[in-house]
Amino acid sequence: MTLPTPHTGPLGLAWLMFSPIGRVSREPFCLGLALAWCLFAIPMSIWIQDLALTSETDMETAMSQLVGEHPSLPLMLLAFQWVEIALVIKRLQDKALTGFLAVLLFVPFINIVLLLGLCVMPGDSGANVYGPHPNSRWKRPG
């Protein structure tokens, strides 16, 4: 079986943040995660400061109040999770691992170890089945 030809087009921010296809090295992976977390944390910190919390307020009441006042929060969480999954899949593929290991993001404590490990461990320097080199993707056949 022959390998597909490398994609020659530009790989921009939209590819980095939203596409699970291809490979990404450590630096863009960490910078992409940092950007996603900052873009998520800014509105969250503003919204949390607007909540009327008292010392007797429990977590369930605070969360229902937060979602009630900001109905876009579930959509924002979904978008953030998609970006994180797309980045992790590309980073796993850079290490010649299957992207299905990204399901470990949903396991508490293992998700933190996975993200830190992907930020520290180097990927494959040459071509592998997921791309011709780091920060690349294959061209679709046809």
C-alpha positions, 0 to 999 in steps of 0.5 A: 500500500502506498502512502498518500501525498502530503498536503501542500496547502497552508495549515492555519489556526483553524486546522490546529484548533478544529481538525483532528487530521494530521500531526502537531508537535509539542510547541503548537500543541501547548500553545494551542491548549494555552490559547483555548484555556485562556479563551475559556477562562476569560468569560468564565472568570467574568461570569463567576464574579457576577454570581451572587454567592454566599458562604452557604451556597453549595456547588450545585446551586452555583452551577445551576445559577451560572448556567441559568444566567449564561445559557451559552455556557454548554455550547462554550464547553462543547467547543472547548472540549472539541478543540482539546480533543482535536489537539490531543488526537493530532499530538497522539498521531505525531507520536504514531499512536491512535487518536482513540486514546483521546478518550482518556481525556474523560478519565479524571486524573489520567487526563492531566497526566496525558496532557502533561505527558504529551507536552513533554514527550517528543514525537516522531521526527520523520514520516509516520502513517498520520503525516509526512512530518510534524505539523502536517497532514496527508492530502485526501486522495482524489 
